[in-house]
């Protein structure tokens, strides 16, 4: 609704999520009550409601509903907040009931709370896994499906597509309209960058400075639009992963005008930036002040750092994540700046989610090239510090960075493929390396094609590695048609508009109009590769063996029962005859060998002819 006021939008949202009735004495007016609903039958059945309103702490909350009772009421140093914990018994029934806020026995305000029915088998939902290929989207830059919400009165930043740091108009409608494209390309999960409201005055498009954690940004659509998107994606066998930020909020979050408690933020009085020194978490010699600065320091001035040691804030964040999973029907969470938040809280947060959804998956962002630092955060890791993690997956930045280096430099004793081989050998550090998320690029780094000097052969080699290596591959929108960027970090350029996402675009990635022959070839290559991978059980569940790179050739095998897939990467600028004697334990007894990309038979009874600068995937069967 391009010219409608934001207040009218909030009225609509309130009607759906915040049904408040306020009585005559407006000094106790309820402004927020979150979460505004819950579900019966949840493992997490004691829900702490944040109630925000003028002098609300002077009231006494009351409710009368079978199976639901108030078990705790907590006040803070701010009289405008009250934290009310309700217990929802297993025999409670779905329905609405009023929570009354009384003074001297008289009701001053009330909130009509609602208990909902969970979707069938909600607790057993399947999270993303190695069976999947994830498609990462920056929503503002993917497709503008509804131009009427490009600008919303009350949301500060206006559209400016000409500015790479501005809002361009992409939205949930645009993602929904192109689900067929995503599915046909072979992607089985979609991870959009954060969609929560970001009412920041500038650079709000990226989504990582939320101003309301329970509300989708109106320039993207509504909460219902997001839920519908997830439902339609599911119909096409695509799961939806939500990007969640636990470490910080935006400086224009509504909390900032009336802080729930004095210790709600770290360093609340004077801006203190984080030192970004991730090693201090495990460093046995680290100064406590350095560790405190890393965890408590703000990312930037526009992103206040949350203090998850505050028990009410911790509860709020845990419940918010559970609420979105249940409300939208998510198949996963990607958690931003994972290690920057309080360590004990992170364990509690991930455990609460995994206790509720045992088959779910969460991936944390630990941006470090050191596998020892990354491994610390994965579930099952025995840490010397005693930290117990419940985070199933972590972003594999060590492999990400090493792949780029290995493909860009000349082969040598300690350069080129050997770097990738030796980095992969560090997998003994991880509790579950096959559940790591691997990726060639994302929204924070240069495009993979550009990082490889726009070498199409190296690009294809990187894509084959990502599609066949252990772990869960994630690809960034537009890389399949060779979108470029500066090689140094330039966020606005990396997060460029997807061609065809806007009416009048000269190029259209979704239809192929205007794409060059090279771009079409790359797109078809990715489509063939990922659609093969979609049905390759040996890649999803198989073991891994790799061989020391030799003469510019790196070989590894994925194998399961009597099946095997051999991957041969030849970085040489000329054709190579490659002897297969080293792999006879996999080749012996195999009657069928197929080049899965070219769809042709391969003779494995003699040395293979590897084309220059090529990646070959051979499927072996008896």
C-alpha positions in Angstrom: 0.0 0.0 0.0 2.3 2.6 -1.3 0.6 5.8 0.0 -1.1 4.4 3.1 0.1 5.4 6.5 2.1 3.0 8.6 -0.3 3.4 11.4 -3.1 1.8 9.3 -0.7 -1.1 8.6 0.0 -1.5 12.3 -3.7 -1.5 13.0 -4.1 -4.4 10.6 -1.2 -6.3 12.2 -2.6 -5.6 15.6 -5.9 -7.0 14.7 -4.3 -10.2 13.7 -1.6 -10.5 16.4 -2.2 -8.0 19.1 -6.0 -7.9 20.0 -5.9 -5.3 22.8 -8.8 -3.8 24.7 -8.0 -0.8 26.8 -10.2 0.4 29.6 -10.9 4.0 30.7 -7.8 4.5 32.8 -5.3 5.1 30.0 -2.3 5.4 32.4 -2.0 1.6 32.1 -2.3 1.5 28.3 -0.6 -1.7 26.9 1.6 -0.8 24.0 3.2 -4.2 23.4 2.6 -7.8 24.6 5.0 -10.4 23.1 4.7 -13.1 22.1 1.0 -12.3 21.4 0.1 -16.0 21.1 1.4 -19.5 21.7 0.5 -23.1 20.8 -0.8 -25.9 22.9 1.3 -29.1 23.1 4.7 -27.3 23.0 7.6 -28.7 24.9 8.3 -25.1 25.8 5.1 -24.5 27.8 6.2 -21.9 30.3 6.1 -18.6 28.2 7.3 -15.3 29.7 5.2 -12.5 28.2 6.8 -9.1 27.9 4.1 -6.5 28.7 5.0 -2.9 27.9 2.7 -0.1 28.8 2.5 3.1 30.9 3.0 2.2 34.6 2.0 -1.4 33.8 4.2 -2.7 36.7 1.7 -1.2 39.1 -1.0 -3.7 37.9 -1.6 -7.3 38.9 -2.2 -9.7 36.0 -5.1 -12.2 36.2 -6.4 -14.9 33.9 -9.0 -17.6 34.1 -8.7 -20.3 31.5 -8.6 -24.1 32.0 -5.0 -25.5 31.8 -3.4 -22.1 31.9 -2.1 -20.3 34.9 0.2 -17.4 35.8 3.3 -18.9 37.6 5.5 -15.8 37.9 5.5 -12.1 37.6 8.7 -10.2 37.3 9.3 -6.5 37.5 12.4 -4.6 36.3 13.8 -1.1 37.1 11.5 0.3 34.4 7.9 0.6 35.7 6.6 0.4 32.1 7.4 -3.3 31.9 6.0 -6.4 33.4 7.1 -9.9 32.6 4.3 -12.4 33.1 5.1 -16.2 32.9 2.2 -18.4 32.0 2.2 -22.2 32.2 0.3 -24.0 29.5 -0.7 -27.5 30.6 -0.6 -30.4 28.2 -4.4 -30.7 28.5 -5.1 -27.0 27.6 -7.3 -26.4 24.7 -6.9 -23.9 21.8 -8.8 -20.8 22.3 -8.8 -17.1 23.3 -8.9 -15.8 26.9 -8.4 -12.4 28.4 -5.4 -11.5 30.6 -6.6 -8.7 32.8 -4.3 -6.1 34.4 -5.8 -4.9 37.7 -5.2 -2.2 40.2 -7.0 -2.6 43.6 -9.2 -5.4 42.1 -10.3 -3.3 39.2 -9.4 -4.1 35.6 -7.5 -1.3 33.9 -6.4 -3.1 30.8 -6.8 -6.4 29.1 -5.2 -8.4 26.4 -7.0 -11.2 24.6 -4.4 -13.9 24.4 -4.8 -16.9 22.0 -3.6 -20.5 22.1 -3.4 -22.1 18.7 -3.3 -25.6 17.4 0.1 -26.8 16.1 0.3 -28.1 12.6 0.4 -31.9 12.3 3.8 -33.4 13.1 5.2 -29.9 13.7 7.6 -31.1 16.4 9.0 -33.7 14.0 9.7 -31.3 11.1 12.7 -32.2 9.1 15.4 -29.5 9.1 17.8 -28.9 6.2 20.5 -31.5 5.7 23.2 -32.7 3.3 20.3 -33.7 1.0 19.7 -30.0 0.3 21.2 -27.2 -1.8 20.5 -23.9 -0.2 19.7 -20.7 -2.2 20.7 -17.6 -0.3 18.7 -14.5 -1.3 19.0 -10.8 -0.3 15.2 -10.1 -0.6 15.5 -6.4 -1.4 17.7 -7.2 -4.4 16.0 -10.4 -5.8 12.7 -9.4 -7.3 10.1 -6.6 -6.8 6.8 -8.5 -7.0 4.7 -5.7 -5.4 5.6 -2.1 -6.3 2.9 -0.8 -4.0 4.9 -1.5 -0.9 8.2 0.1 -2.1 7.6 3.0 0.3 5.5 2.9 3.4 4.7 6.0 5.4 6.3 5.7 8.9 9.2 3.6 7.6 12.0 6.1 7.2 14.1 5.0 4.3 12.5 5.5 0.9 13.3 3.5 -2.3 16.3 4.5 -4.3 17.3 1.8 -6.8 20.0 4.0 -8.3 21.9 3.9 -4.9 23.7 0.6 -4.3 23.3 1.1 -0.5 19.6 2.0 -0.7 16.4 0.0 -0.8 15.6 -1.3 -4.2 12.1 -2.7 -3.7 12.6 -6.5 -3.7 10.0 -8.2 -1.5 8.4 -11.5 -0.4 6.0 -11.3 -3.4 9.0 -11.3 -5.7 10.5 -14.4 -4.0 7.1 -16.1 -4.1 6.7 -15.4 -7.8 10.0 -17.1 -8.6 9.7 -20.2 -6.6 9.3 -22.2 -9.8 12.6 -20.9 -11.0 14.3 -21.8 -7.7 12.8 -25.3 -7.8 13.7 -26.0 -11.4 17.3 -24.9 -10.8 17.6 -27.7 -8.2 17.6 -25.7 -5.0 15.7 -27.3 -2.1 16.0 -24.7 0.6 15.7 -20.9 0.5 17.5 -18.7 3.0 16.5 -15.0 2.8 18.5 -12.4 4.6 16.5 -11.0 7.6 13.0 -9.9 6.9 12.2 -8.4 10.3 11.3 -4.7 10.3 14.4 -2.5 9.9 13.2 1.1 10.4 16.7 2.5 10.2 17.2 5.8 8.4 19.8 4.3 6.0 21.3 1.0 4.9 18.1 -0.8 6.1 17.9 -3.1 3.1 20.3 -5.8 4.5 18.0 -6.5 7.4 20.6 -7.0 10.2 19.4 -4.1 12.4 15.9 -5.1 13.4 13.6 -2.6 15.0 10.8 -5.1 15.7 11.5 -8.8 16.1 7.9 -9.9 15.7 7.1 -8.0 12.6 8.0 -8.5 9.0 9.2 -5.2 7.4 6.2 -3.7 5.6 8.3 -3.0 2.5 8.7 -6.8 2.2 5.1 -7.6 3.0 3.3 -8.9 6.1 3.8 -11.7 8.6 1.0 -13.6 6.7 2.9 -13.0 3.4 6.0 -14.7 4.9 4.0 -17.6 6.2 2.3 -18.0 2.8 5.7 -17.9 1.1 6.9 -20.7 3.3 3.8 -22.8 2.6 4.0 -22.3 -1.1 7.7 -23.2 -1.0 6.9 -26.4 0.9 4.5 -27.3 -1.9 7.4 -27.3 -4.3 9.6 -29.3 -1.9 11.6 -26.2 -0.8 12.2 -25.5 2.8 12.6 -22.0 4.3 15.5 -21.0 6.6 15.0 -17.8 8.6 18.0 -15.5 9.3 17.9 -14.5 13.0 20.1 -12.1 14.9 20.6 -12.7 18.6 23.6 -10.4 19.1 22.2 -7.0 18.4 19.3 -4.9 17.3 18.9 -1.6 15.3 19.4 1.7 17.0 15.8 2.6 16.1 14.3 -0.5 17.7 11.2 0.5 19.8 13.1 -0.7 22.9 15.6 2.2 22.6 12.9 4.8 23.4 11.9 3.0 26.6 14.5 0.4 27.6 13.1 -2.7 29.4 15.9 -2.7 32.0 19.1 -0.8 32.6 21.2 -3.9 31.8 19.3 -4.7 28.6 22.3 -3.6 26.5 26.0 -4.1 26.8 27.9 -0.7 27.2 24.6 1.2 27.2 26.0 4.6 28.2 29.0 5.1 25.9 29.5 3.4 22.5 32.1 0.7 22.7 32.9 -1.3 19.6 33.7 -5.0 19.6 37.3 -6.0 18.9 36.2 -8.8 16.7 38.8 -11.1 18.3 37.0 -14.4 18.0 39.9 -16.4 19.4 39.4 -14.9 22.9 36.6 -17.4 23.6 39.0 -20.3 23.8 42.3 -18.6 24.3 43.7 -19.8 27.6 45.8 -16.6 28.0 43.2 -14.1 26.9 42.6 -11.1 29.1 39.1 -10.9 30.6 38.7 -7.4 29.3 39.5 -8.5 25.8 36.8 -11.2 26.0 34.3 -8.8 27.5 35.0 -6.4 24.7 34.5 -9.0 22.0 31.2 -10.3 23.4 29.8 -7.0 24.7 31.1 -4.5 22.2 28.8 -3.1 19.5 29.2 -4.1 15.9 28.7 -0.5 14.8 26.9 2.5 16.4 23.7 1.7 14.6 23.6 -1.8 16.2 23.2 -1.8 20.0 24.6 -5.0 21.5 22.2 -7.1 23.5 23.0 -8.4 27.0 21.7 -12.0 26.9 22.8 -12.4 30.5 19.6 -10.5 31.4 17.2 -13.5 32.1 14.2 -11.7 30.6 16.0 -10.8 27.4 17.3 -14.3 27.1 13.7 -15.7 27.4 12.5 -13.2 24.9 15.0 -14.2 22.3 14.5 -17.9 22.8 10.7 -17.5 22.5 11.0 -15.3 19.5 12.9 -18.0 17.6 10.5 -20.7 18.6 7.5 -18.5 17.7 8.8 -17.9 14.1 9.6 -21.6 13.6 6.0 -22.6 14.6 4.3 -19.6 13.0 5.9 -19.8 9.6 6.7 -23.5 9.4 10.4 -23.1 9.0 12.9 -25.9 8.2 15.9 -24.1 9.6 17.5 -21.1 11.2 20.7 -19.3 10.2 22.0 -17.4 13.2 24.1 -14.3 12.5 27.3 -13.4 14.3 26.9 -16.4 16.5 30.0 -16.3 18.7 29.5 -12.6 19.6 26.6 -13.4 22.0 26.9 -14.7 25.5 28.2 -18.3 25.4 25.9 -19.8 28.1 22.9 -18.1 26.5 23.8 -19.6 23.1 23.8 -23.1 24.5 20.4 -22.5 26.2 18.9 -21.0 23.0 20.0 -23.8 20.7 19.0 -26.5 23.2 15.5 -25.0 23.6 15.1 -25.2 19.8 16.5 -28.6 19.4 14.5 -30.0 22.3 11.3 -28.6 20.7 12.3 -29.8 17.2 14.7 -32.8 17.4 15.1 -33.1 13.6 15.5 -29.4 13.0 18.7 -27.7 11.9 20.4 -24.5 12.9 23.6 -23.1 11.3 25.7 -20.5 13.1 27.9 -17.9 11.5 31.4 -18.1 13.0 33.5 -16.1 10.5 36.9 -17.5 11.1 39.4 -19.2 8.8 40.6 -21.3 11.8 38.7 -24.6 12.0 39.5 -24.9 15.7 37.6 -21.7 16.4 34.7 -22.8 14.2 34.5 -26.3 15.6 34.1 -25.0 19.2 30.5 -24.0 18.4 29.2 -27.3 16.9 27.1 -29.7 18.9 29.0 -32.7 20.1 32.4 -30.9 20.4 34.2 -31.7 23.6 35.6 -28.3 24.5 38.4 -28.0 27.1 36.7 -24.9 28.4 33.7 -27.0 29.3 31.4 -25.2 26.9 28.6 -27.4 25.7 27.1 -26.5 22.4 23.7 -27.5 21.0 24.2 -25.9 17.6 24.0 -28.7 14.9 25.8 -26.8 12.1 28.3 -24.0 11.5 29.3 -22.1 8.4 32.5 -23.6 7.0 34.5 -20.4 6.5 37.8 -22.3 6.5 36.9 -24.3 3.4 35.3 -21.2 1.8 38.4 -19.2 2.0 40.8 -22.0 1.2 38.9 -23.0 -2.0 39.3 -19.5 -3.3 43.0 -19.4 -2.5 43.6 -22.9 -3.9 41.9 -22.2 -7.3 43.6 -18.8 -7.7 47.2 -19.7 -7.1 49.7 -21.9 -9.1 50.2 -25.5 -8.1 53.2 -26.2 -6.0 54.5 -28.3 -3.1 52.5 -26.2 -0.6 50.2 -24.2 -2.9 47.1 -24.8 -4.9 45.0 -27.9 -4.3 47.3 -29.1 -1.5 45.9 -26.2 0.7 42.3 -27.6 0.1 43.5 -31.1 0.8 45.1 -30.1 4.1 42.3 -27.9 5.3 39.9 -30.7 4.7 42.2 -33.0 6.8 41.4 -30.8 9.8 37.9 -32.3 9.9 39.0 -34.3 12.9 38.4 -31.1 14.9 34.7 -31.1 14.1 32.1 -33.2 15.9 30.1 -33.6 12.7 31.9 -32.2 9.6 29.2 -33.6 7.3 26.7 -31.2 8.8 28.7 -28.1 8.1 27.4 -25.6 5.6 29.9 -25.0 2.8 29.6 -22.1 0.3 31.5 -20.4 -2.5 30.1 -16.9 -1.8 27.5 -15.1 0.2 26.2 -11.6 0.9 29.3 -10.5 2.8 32.1 -11.5 0.4 32.9 -10.9 -3.3 31.1 -13.0 -5.9 32.8 -16.3 -6.6 33.1 -15.6 -10.3 34.9 -12.3 -9.7 37.1 -13.8 -7.0 38.3 -16.3 -9.6 39.1 -13.5 -12.1 36.0 -14.3 -14.1 37.5 -17.6 -15.2 34.5 -19.8 -16.2 36.5 -23.0 -15.9 37.5 -22.3 -12.3 34.0 -21.2 -11.6 32.6 -24.6 -12.7 35.3 -26.4 -10.7 34.3 -24.5 -7.6 30.6 -25.3 -8.2 31.4 -29.0 -8.7 33.4 -29.0 -5.5 30.6 -27.4 -3.5 28.0 -29.8 -4.9 30.0 -33.0 -4.2 32.0 -32.2 -1.1 30.9 -33.3 2.4 28.5 -30.9 4.0 25.5 -28.8 3.0 26.1 -26.5 0.0 24.8 -23.0 0.0 24.8 -20.8 -3.2 24.2 -17.1 -3.5 21.4 -15.8 -5.8 22.7 -14.6 -9.2 26.0 -16.5 -9.0 24.4 -19.1 -11.3 24.4 -16.4 -14.1 27.8 -15.1 -13.2 26.9 -11.9 -11.4 30.1 -10.0 -10.7 31.4 -7.7 -8.0 34.6 -6.0 -7.0 37.1 -8.4 -5.6 37.4 -6.4 -2.4 34.4 -6.2 -0.1 31.7 -3.9 -1.4 28.3 -4.9 0.1 26.1 -2.9 -2.1 27.8 -4.2 -5.3 27.8 -7.8 -4.1 24.1 -7.6 -3.3 23.2 -6.4 -6.8 19.8 -6.7 -8.3 18.8 -10.0 -9.8 18.4 -9.3 -13.6 14.7 -9.7 -14.5 13.5 -9.0 -11.0 12.3 -5.5 -12.0 9.9 -4.6 -14.7 11.8 -3.2 -17.7 15.1 -5.0 -16.9 17.1 -5.6 -20.1 18.3 -8.9 -18.8 16.1 -11.6 -17.2 17.7 -14.4 -15.3 14.3 -16.1 -14.9 13.5 -16.3 -18.6 16.9 -16.1 -20.1 16.1 -12.9 -22.0 19.3 -10.9 -22.7 21.7 -13.3 -21.0 25.0 -13.9 -22.8 25.9 -17.3 -24.1 28.4 -17.7 -21.2 25.7 -16.7 -18.6 23.2 -19.2 -20.1 25.9 -21.9 -20.1 26.7 -21.3 -16.4 23.0 -21.3 -15.5 22.4 -24.6 -17.4 25.6 -26.1 -15.8 24.3 -25.3 -12.3 20.8 -26.6 -13.2 22.2 -29.9 -14.4 24.6 -30.2 -11.5 22.1 -29.5 -8.8 19.2 -31.5 -10.2 21.6 -34.5 -10.4 22.7 -33.9 -6.8 19.1 -33.7 -5.7 18.8 -37.5 -6.3 22.4 -38.5 -5.5 22.1 -40.5 -2.2 25.8 -41.2 -2.2 26.4 -37.4 -2.0 23.8 -37.0 0.7 24.8 -39.8 2.9 28.1 -41.2 1.6 31.5 -41.2 3.2 34.5 -39.4 1.8 38.0 -40.3 0.8 40.5 -38.0 -0.9 43.9 -38.4 -2.4 46.9 -36.2 -2.2 46.8 -33.8 -5.2 49.4 -34.6 -7.8 50.5 -32.6 -10.9 47.5 -30.3 -10.7 44.9 -33.0 -10.2 42.8 -33.5 -7.1 40.7 -36.6 -6.7 38.2 -37.6 -4.1 35.5 -40.2 -3.8 32.1 -40.2 -2.1 30.9 -43.8 -1.5 28.0 -45.6 0.1 27.4 -49.4 0.1 28.2 -50.5 -3.5 27.9 -47.1 -5.0 30.6 -44.5 -5.5 31.0 -41.1 -7.1 34.5 -40.1 -8.2 35.4 -36.4 -8.6 38.5 -35.4 -10.6 39.6 -31.8 -10.7 42.2 -30.9 -13.3 43.6 -27.4 -12.9 46.2 -27.8 -15.6 45.9 -25.6 -18.7 46.3 -28.7 -20.9 44.7 -32.1 -21.2 46.0 -34.7 -18.8 46.1 -38.5 -19.0 45.3 -39.7 -15.4 46.2 -43.2 -14.2 43.4 -44.9 -12.2 45.5 -47.5 -10.4 45.3 -45.7 -7.0 41.5 -46.0 -7.0 41.1 -49.7 -7.7 39.4 -50.3 -4.4 36.5 -48.3 -5.7 36.7 -49.3 -9.4 37.1 -53.1 -9.1 33.8 -54.8 -9.9 32.2 -51.7 -11.2 30.5 -52.4 -14.5 29.0 -49.0 -15.1 30.7 -45.6 -15.1 28.9 -42.4 -16.2 29.9 -38.8 -16.6 26.9 -37.3 -14.8 27.2 -33.9 -16.4 27.8 -34.9 -20.0 25.6 -38.0 -19.6 27.9 -40.3 -21.4 29.6 -43.6 -20.5 33.2 -43.5 -19.3 35.7 -46.3 -19.8 37.4 -46.9 -16.5 39.5 -49.9 -17.7 42.2 -47.5 -18.8 43.7 -44.1 -17.9 41.3 -41.2 -18.1 41.7 -38.3 -20.5 41.0 -35.2 -18.4 40.2 -32.1 -20.3 42.2 -29.0 -19.4 40.9 -27.0 -16.5 37.9 -29.3 -16.0 35.9 -31.0 -13.3 34.7 -34.5 -14.0 32.1 -36.4 -11.9 31.9 -40.1 -12.5 29.1 -42.2 -11.1 30.2 -45.8 -10.4 27.8 -48.7 -10.0 27.9 -52.5 -10.3 
